[in-house]
């Protein structure tokens, strides 16, 4: 029986709507690893590298966990591409715990991306002979500690599973299932004492972060020669506690990010020995890590593949009770072209928290238009008030 995997094609198209620019979308595996996992950061234009003051630091900058105390658990759910009436969804669960004896924080997260159900058909007709579910998930464990009072360093280790289909296409032997591992490293600098000209005292009000994520071997399903790189990503972030008072607090956040993948496109000529006819076909060559971290800057795109995002967050209350958020996200039109504003709000009561975010795209046909995300959290022991 010849079988066609509709899911492989459909899932790839869906994933190309999710994360990094068009240049990387067809050339990296499992781009769901780049989806912003929490409604709070989503409402801030998908920023968080320079802030990283809650459990979502596992994603944004694991070095930020070093400044956390106590325990926190968070759950995020997002219906995906609702305007297409799809059954796709994204879920994220994260937990952190401070170890006093180690003077560090351990954390873990589970990311689950549901790609929906698909029909299995015969290659010579539309007859449905079965159905299956496609999904991808990642399990991450983290550890972070302070190198000094002002500097936190953290590391993630991740297991990745992509299950597009339980069989191969046509005559291929194998399954559309793959596994991989990766790691992240992040550092956050939060000076405890700092006086700047004009701005004055900025101690514990300024954050500078850097994170490199999804470092690992290439992932393949059936043919190792067609393996795709993971979506290795570099993030740089700034956070400024602009207004700090008893009842009113205002933050400004700014992030720059870039996918660190280098894929070369070449054309190869093949000659038929019987007819002497020539055929040209494309071949992609992927630079391995760590080489790609350098060569990606020489791929001709220069700084054009850098994504810019910024956000404003206002908190009212003592302790903080209500938050209002605004963000802006900008990507080069030739490398993805995502361009949208985000809005969000949050509420905190005792140890409980609730956040939501809304995406407003400039292109109404964008697959991200009207996207909603919801997060619930519990935070006990000691909440960071950076």
Secondary structure, 3 states (H helix, E strand, C coil): CCEECHHHHHHHHHHCCCCCCHHHHCCEECHHHHCCCCHHHHCCCCCCCCCCCCCCHHHHCHHHHHHCEEEEEEEEEEEECHHHCCCEEEEEEEEEEEECCCCEEEEEEEEEEEEEEEEEEECCCCCEEEEEEEEEEEEEEEEEEECCCCEEEEEEEEEEEEEEECCCCCCCCCCEEEEEEEEEEEEEECCCCCEECCCEECCCCEEEEEEEEEECCCECCCCHHHCEEECCEEEEEEEEEEEECCCEEEEEEEEEEEECCCEEEEEEEEECCCCCCEEEEEEEEECCCCCHHHHHHHCCCCCCCCEEEEEEEEEECCCCCEEEEEEEEECCHHHCCCEEEEEEEEEEECCEEEEEEEEEECCCCCCCCCCEEEEEEEEEEECCCC
